[in-house]
């Protein structure tokens, strides 16, 4: 990966990592103690689920950041 790619998609990358960590923490401390919950009882299902949710949140944040940057760039002209 090059620096331009990372800079362009930084909100999505950070959101994915934070979501995966959040999924693991949720499984570890909240989870499903009985084991009957399909997603919450297994860490290997909860971590990707958290990563997907984090990516979606990061994608929304990235779109907002990029739109503000374009708006400010157009105002400066």
TIMI-2910 file (N, C-alpha, C, CB; in pm, 1 decimal, decimal comma, always signed):
<rs>
+----------+----------+----------+----------+----------+----------+----------+----------+----------+----------+----------+----------+------+
!      n_x !      n_y !      n_z !     ca_x !     ca_y !     ca_z !      c_x !      c_y !      c_z !     cb_x !     cb_y !     cb_z ! resn !
+----------+----------+----------+----------+----------+----------+----------+----------+----------+----------+----------+----------+------+
!    +85,0 !   -118,9 !     +0,0 !     +0,0 !     +0,0 !     +0,0 !    +88,6 !   +124,1 !     +0,0 !    -96,2 !     +0,5 !   +122,9 !  Unk !
!    +47,6 !   +221,1 !    -75,6 !   +124,2 !   +344,5 !    -76,2 !    +58,2 !   +448,5 !    +15,2 !   +137,3 !   +399,1 !   -219,9 !  Unk !
!   +131,4 !   +555,2 !    +36,0 !    +85,7 !   +657,5 !   +131,8 !    -39,7 !   +728,7 !    +84,3 !   +195,5 !   +759,8 !   +156,0 !  Unk !
!    -53,9 !   +748,7 !    -48,3 !   -172,2 !   +816,8 !   -100,2 !   -298,8 !   +735,1 !    -73,1 !   -157,1 !   +842,6 !   -250,8 !  Unk !
!   -288,6 !   +603,4 !    -89,6 !   -402,8 !   +515,3 !    -62,9 !   -441,8 !   +521,6 !    +84,2 !   -370,1 !   +370,0 !   -103,0 !  Unk !
!   -343,4 !   +513,0 !   +170,6 !   -369,9 !   +516,5 !   +314,8 !   -430,3 !   +650,5 !   +354,9 !   -240,5 !   +490,5 !   +394,4 !  Unk !
!   -376,8 !   +758,6 !   +300,1 !   -429,3 !   +891,2 !   +333,8 !   -573,7 !   +907,0 !   +285,3 !   -340,5 !  +1001,3 !   +272,5 !  Unk !
!   -601,8 !   +855,0 !   +165,6 !   -735,6 !   +868,5 !   +108,7 !   -839,1 !   +788,9 !   +187,7 !   -735,4 !   +823,3 !    -36,4 !  Unk !
!   -801,6 !   +668,5 !   +230,5 !   -896,4 !   +581,1 !   +297,6 !   -869,0 !   +565,9 !   +446,9 !   -895,1 !   +446,4 !   +232,5 !  Unk !
!   -807,6 !   +663,1 !   +508,8 !   -775,4 !   +656,3 !   +650,8 !   -899,2 !   +639,6 !   +740,5 !   -700,4 !   +780,8 !   +691,0 !  Unk !
!  -1008,3 !   +713,3 !   +716,5 !  -1125,3 !   +692,1 !   +804,0 !  -1180,3 !   +549,8 !   +796,5 !  -1235,5 !   +790,1 !   +767,4 !  Unk !
!  -1180,4 !   +490,8 !   +677,5 !  -1229,4 !   +354,4 !   +662,6 !  -1136,7 !   +254,1 !   +731,8 !  -1243,8 !   +319,5 !   +514,4 !  Unk !
!  -1006,1 !   +274,5 !   +717,9 !   -908,9 !   +184,4 !   +780,2 !   -918,8 !   +191,9 !   +932,4 !   -765,6 !   +218,9 !   +734,3 !  Unk !
!   -922,2 !   +312,5 !   +984,7 !   -932,2 !   +331,3 !  +1130,1 !  -1064,9 !   +275,8 !  +1181,6 !   -918,6 !   +481,5 !  +1167,2 !  Unk !
!  -1173,2 !   +302,6 !  +1108,5 !  -1303,9 !   +251,6 !  +1149,3 !  -1307,9 !   +100,6 !  +1154,3 !  -1410,3 !   +301,4 !  +1055,9 !  Unk !
!  -1244,3 !    +35,8 !  +1055,9 !  -1240,9 !   -109,9 !  +1053,3 !  -1163,3 !   -165,3 !  +1171,4 !  -1179,9 !   -159,3 !   +923,1 !  Unk !
!  -1047,5 !   -106,4 !  +1200,2 !   -966,3 !   -154,2 !  +1312,6 !  -1035,2 !   -131,3 !  +1446,8 !   -830,4 !    -85,1 !  +1312,3 !  Unk !
!  -1094,3 !    -14,9 !  +1463,3 !  -1165,1 !    +15,3 !  +1587,8 !  -1287,5 !    -75,3 !  +1602,5 !  -1207,4 !   +164,2 !  +1591,7 !  Unk !
!  -1357,5 !    -98,8 !  +1491,9 !  -1473,6 !   -187,9 !  +1496,0 !  -1436,2 !   -329,9 !  +1531,9 !  -1544,5 !   -186,8 !  +1363,4 !  Unk !
!  -1325,0 !   -379,7 !  +1475,5 !  -1280,4 !   -515,4 !  +1508,6 !  -1242,8 !   -524,8 !  +1656,3 !  -1160,6 !   -556,3 !  +1420,3 !  Unk !
!  -1172,2 !   -424,6 !  +1705,8 !  -1137,1 !   -423,4 !  +1848,1 !  -1262,8 !   -413,2 !  +1933,6 !  -1041,3 !   -306,5 !  +1879,8 !  Unk !
!  -1357,2 !   -331,3 !  +1890,0 !  -1483,3 !   -319,1 !  +1963,1 !  -1562,3 !   -449,0 !  +1964,2 !  -1567,5 !   -209,1 !  +1903,0 !  Unk !
!  -1560,3 !   -520,9 !  +1851,8 !  -1627,5 !   -650,1 !  +1846,2 !  -1566,7 !   -750,0 !  +1943,1 !  -1622,4 !   -705,4 !  +1706,0 !  Unk !
!  -1434,3 !   -750,0 !  +1950,8 !  -1367,4 !   -840,9 !  +2044,5 !  -1398,0 !   -803,1 !  +2188,7 !  -1215,9 !   -840,1 !  +2021,2 !  Unk !
!  -1391,1 !   -674,3 !  +2218,3 !  -1419,6 !   -628,4 !  +2354,8 !  -1564,5 !   -658,5 !  +2391,8 !  -1391,3 !   -477,0 !  +2368,6 !  Unk !
!  -1654,7 !   -637,9 !  +2297,6 !  -1795,4 !   -669,7 !  +2323,7 !  -1811,6 !   -818,6 !  +2353,0 !  -1883,8 !   -628,8 !  +2203,6 !  Unk !
!  -1748,1 !   -903,4 !  +2272,9 !  -1755,9 !  -1048,3 !  +2296,9 !  -1698,9 !  -1083,9 !  +2432,9 !  -1681,4 !  -1125,5 !  +2187,2 !  Unk !
!  -1585,1 !  -1022,3 !  +2466,8 !  -1514,7 !  -1056,8 !  +2590,3 !  -1594,1 !  -1017,3 !  +2715,2 !  -1378,1 !   -989,4 !  +2592,7 !  Unk !
!  -1652,6 !   -898,2 !  +2715,2 !  -1713,3 !   -846,3 !  +2837,8 !  -1866,2 !   -851,7 !  +2840,2 !  -1669,8 !   -705,5 !  +2857,9 !  Unk !
!  -1930,5 !   -855,5 !  +2725,1 !  -2076,9 !   -860,9 !  +2723,2 !  -2119,9 !   -998,3 !  +2673,3 !  -2136,8 !   -747,6 !  +2633,3 !  Unk !
!  -2090,7 !  -1024,6 !  +2546,1 !  -2111,3 !  -1155,4 !  +2486,3 !  -2240,0 !  -1225,7 !  +2521,7 !  -2001,8 !  -1240,9 !  +2522,8 !  Unk !
!  -2235,8 !  -1356,3 !  +2510,6 !  -2351,1 !  -1440,2 !  +2539,7 !  -2301,5 !  -1557,1 !  +2623,4 !  -2422,3 !  -1489,3 !  +2408,2 !  Unk !
!  -2330,2 !  -1555,7 !  +2749,0 !  -2276,8 !  -1656,8 !  +2839,8 !  -2335,0 !  -1795,8 !  +2818,2 !  -2301,4 !  -1614,9 !  +2980,7 !  Unk !
!  -2459,1 !  -1803,7 !  +2772,5 !  -2521,8 !  -1934,4 !  +2756,2 !  -2471,3 !  -2008,4 !  +2633,0 !  -2671,4 !  -1918,9 !  +2748,1 !  Unk !
!  -2415,6 !  -1936,4 !  +2535,3 !  -2366,5 !  -1999,7 !  +2413,8 !  -2473,7 !  -2020,6 !  +2309,1 !  -2304,6 !  -2130,3 !  +2446,9 !  Unk !
!  -2595,1 !  -1974,7 !  +2333,9 !  -2703,7 !  -1994,0 !  +2238,2 !  -2713,3 !  -1881,9 !  +2135,8 !  -2834,2 !  -2006,2 !  +2311,2 !  Unk !
!  -2641,0 !  -1773,9 !  +2155,7 !  -2641,9 !  -1663,6 !  +2060,5 !  -2546,3 !  -1697,2 !  +1946,5 !  -2602,2 !  -1529,1 !  +2129,4 !  Unk !
!  -2594,6 !  -1688,1 !  +1824,0 !  -2514,2 !  -1731,0 !  +1709,3 !  -2390,1 !  -1644,8 !  +1688,7 !  -2598,4 !  -1728,7 !  +1583,8 !  Unk !
!  -2403,6 !  -1515,0 !  +1699,1 !  -2290,6 !  -1426,1 !  +1669,8 !  -2212,6 !  -1391,9 !  +1795,4 !  -2339,6 !  -1298,1 !  +1603,1 !  Unk !
!  -2281,1 !  -1354,7 !  +1899,9 !  -2214,1 !  -1302,9 !  +2018,7 !  -2140,7 !  -1407,9 !  +2100,7 !  -2313,3 !  -1235,5 !  +2105,0 !  Unk !
!  -2165,2 !  -1536,2 !  +2077,8 !  -2100,9 !  -1637,5 !  +2160,7 !  -1962,4 !  -1676,5 !  +2108,9 !  -2188,6 !  -1760,3 !  +2168,8 !  Unk !
!  -1927,3 !  -1639,0 !  +1985,7 !  -1798,5 !  -1676,1 !  +1926,7 !  -1719,9 !  -1550,9 !  +1889,7 !  -1818,9 !  -1765,6 !  +1802,3 !  Unk !
!  -1596,5 !  -1543,0 !  +1933,2 !  -1515,5 !  -1424,9 !  +1902,0 !  -1485,9 !  -1416,7 !  +1753,4 !  -1384,5 !  -1427,0 !  +1981,2 !  Unk !
!  -1471,0 !  -1531,1 !  +1685,1 !  -1436,9 !  -1529,2 !  +1544,2 !  -1554,5 !  -1489,6 !  +1455,5 !  -1385,4 !  -1663,6 !  +1502,9 !  Unk !
!  -1672,6 !  -1478,7 !  +1510,6 !  -1785,7 !  -1421,5 !  +1438,8 !  -1809,8 !  -1276,4 !  +1478,9 !  -1910,8 !  -1503,9 !  +1463,9 !  Unk !
!  -1781,1 !  -1244,6 !  +1603,0 !  -1806,8 !  -1109,4 !  +1653,4 !  -1704,6 !  -1008,6 !  +1602,2 !  -1806,8 !  -1109,5 !  +1805,3 !  Unk !
!  -1578,7 !  -1048,2 !  +1588,7 !  -1474,7 !   -955,7 !  +1542,2 !  -1501,5 !   -909,2 !  +1398,8 !  -1336,3 !  -1022,4 !  +1550,7 !  Unk !
!  -1530,1 !   -999,1 !  +1302,1 !  -1561,8 !   -949,2 !  +1167,1 !  -1689,3 !   -865,6 !  +1163,2 !  -1575,5 !  -1065,7 !  +1070,8 !  Unk !
!  -1786,9 !   -902,9 !  +1245,3 !  -1910,4 !   -824,7 !  +1250,6 !  -1880,4 !   -682,3 !  +1298,8 !  -2014,2 !   -892,8 !  +1343,7 !  Unk !
!  -1799,1 !   -669,6 !  +1401,5 !  -1758,6 !   -536,8 !  +1448,8 !  -1676,7 !   -462,8 !  +1344,8 !  -1679,0 !   -548,6 !  +1577,7 !  Unk !
!  -1591,1 !   -535,0 !  +1270,7 !  -1510,2 !   -471,8 !  +1166,4 !  -1598,4 !   -416,3 !  +1054,8 !  -1409,2 !   -572,1 !  +1108,7 !  Unk !
!  -1700,9 !   -489,7 !  +1017,4 !  -1792,4 !   -442,4 !   +912,6 !  -1866,0 !   -317,6 !   +959,5 !  -1893,7 !   -552,9 !   +873,9 !  Unk !
!  -1914,5 !   -319,9 !  +1082,0 !  -1983,8 !   -202,0 !  +1134,4 !  -1889,0 !    -82,5 !  +1146,0 !  -2046,0 !   -233,3 !  +1271,3 !  Unk !
!  -1765,4 !   -109,1 !  +1187,0 !  -1666,5 !     -2,0 !  +1194,1 !  -1633,0 !    +54,0 !  +1057,5 !  -1540,8 !    -51,6 !  +1260,5 !  Unk !
!  -1623,1 !    -34,3 !   +956,9 !  -1596,9 !    +12,6 !   +820,2 !  -1710,2 !   +101,3 !   +770,9 !  -1577,9 !   -106,6 !   +724,7 !  Unk !
!  -1834,1 !    +60,1 !   +797,2 !  -1947,9 !   +140,6 !   +752,4 !  -1948,7 !   +278,2 !   +819,5 !  -2079,6 !    +67,3 !   +781,6 !  Unk !
!  -1920,3 !   +281,8 !   +947,9 !  -1913,0 !   +410,2 !  +1018,2 !  -1797,5 !   +494,4 !   +964,6 !  -1896,7 !   +388,1 !  +1169,7 !  Unk !
!  -1682,6 !   +431,2 !   +939,2 !  -1568,8 !   +502,4 !   +883,2 !  -1595,5 !   +552,1 !   +742,8 !  -1447,7 !   +414,0 !   +883,3 !  Unk !
!  -1671,1 !   +476,0 !   +665,9 !  -1705,5 !   +516,7 !   +530,4 !  -1794,4 !   +641,2 !   +531,2 !  -1775,5 !   +402,3 !   +456,9 !  Unk !
!  -1890,6 !   +644,1 !   +621,2 !  -1976,6 !   +762,0 !   +634,1 !  -1893,1 !   +882,9 !   +676,9 !  -2090,8 !   +735,8 !   +736,2 !  Unk !
!  -1806,0 !   +862,8 !   +775,2 !  -1720,3 !   +972,1 !   +821,9 !  -1626,2 !  +1017,7 !   +710,4 !  -1639,0 !   +928,2 !   +945,7 !  Unk !
!  -1571,5 !   +923,5 !   +634,1 !  -1481,8 !   +958,3 !   +524,0 !  -1552,2 !  +1039,0 !   +416,6 !  -1422,8 !   +833,0 !   +463,0 !  Unk !
!  -1676,5 !  +1002,3 !   +385,0 !  -1752,7 !  +1078,8 !   +286,8 !  -1776,4 !  +1221,5 !   +334,0 !  -1885,8 !  +1010,6 !   +258,3 !  Unk !
!  -1810,2 !  +1236,8 !   +460,7 !  -1833,5 !  +1371,1 !   +515,7 !  -1705,2 !  +1452,3 !   +512,5 !  -1887,6 !  +1362,8 !   +660,3 !  Unk !
!  -1594,6 !  +1392,2 !   +550,6 !  -1465,3 !  +1462,8 !   +551,0 !  -1426,6 !  +1503,9 !   +410,1 !  -1354,7 !  +1374,5 !   +612,3 !  Unk !
!  -1441,8 !  +1413,2 !   +313,5 !  -1405,1 !  +1445,2 !   +175,4 !  -1494,6 !  +1553,6 !   +116,9 !  -1412,1 !  +1320,2 !    +88,6 !  Unk !
!  -1624,9 !  +1551,5 !   +149,0 !  -1715,5 !  +1655,0 !    +98,8 !  -1680,5 !  +1790,5 !   +158,6 !  -1861,5 !  +1619,3 !   +130,6 !  Unk !
!  -1646,1 !  +1794,9 !   +286,2 !  -1606,2 !  +1922,2 !   +347,8 !  -1478,1 !  +1974,7 !   +285,3 !  -1587,7 !  +1905,8 !   +499,4 !  Unk !
!  -1385,8 !  +1885,3 !   +255,0 !  -1260,1 !  +1926,1 !   +191,0 !  -1284,6 !  +1984,5 !    +53,5 !  -1164,6 !  +1807,8 !   +180,3 !  Unk !
!  -1375,5 !  +1924,4 !    -24,5 !  -1406,9 !  +1976,5 !   -157,9 !  -1477,7 !  +2110,2 !   -147,7 !  -1493,6 !  +1877,0 !   -236,3 !  Unk !
!  -1566,0 !  +2124,7 !    -48,8 !  -1638,7 !  +2250,4 !    -31,0 !  -1542,5 !  +2362,4 !     +5,5 !  -1747,2 !  +2235,9 !    +77,4 !  Unk !
!  -1451,1 !  +2336,4 !    +97,7 !  -1353,0 !  +2437,6 !   +136,2 !  -1259,0 !  +2468,5 !    +20,3 !  -1272,8 !  +2390,9 !   +258,5 !  Unk !
!  -1224,7 !  +2368,7 !    -59,4 !  -1137,8 !  +2389,9 !   -174,2 !  -1205,5 !  +2478,4 !   -277,6 !  -1098,4 !  +2256,5 !   -236,6 !  Unk !
!  -1335,7 !  +2459,4 !   -298,2 !  -1411,3 !  +2541,6 !   -394,5 !  -1429,0 !  +2683,6 !   -342,3 !  -1549,4 !  +2478,6 !   -423,3 !  Unk !
!  -1443,0 !  +2699,8 !   -211,1 !  -1458,7 !  +2833,6 !   -153,5 !  -1329,0 !  +2913,2 !   -161,7 !  -1504,7 !  +2823,7 !     -7,9 !  Unk !
!  -1215,7 !  +2844,3 !   -158,0 !  -1086,6 !  +2912,1 !   -163,0 !  -1055,2 !  +2966,6 !   -302,9 !   -976,6 !  +2816,8 !   -118,8 !  Unk !
!  -1121,0 !  +2914,7 !   -403,1 !  -1094,0 !  +2958,2 !   -541,5 !  -1152,1 !  +3091,2 !   -572,7 !  -1146,7 !  +2859,2 !   -638,9 !  Unk !
+----------+----------+----------+----------+----------+----------+----------+----------+----------+----------+----------+----------+------+
</rs>
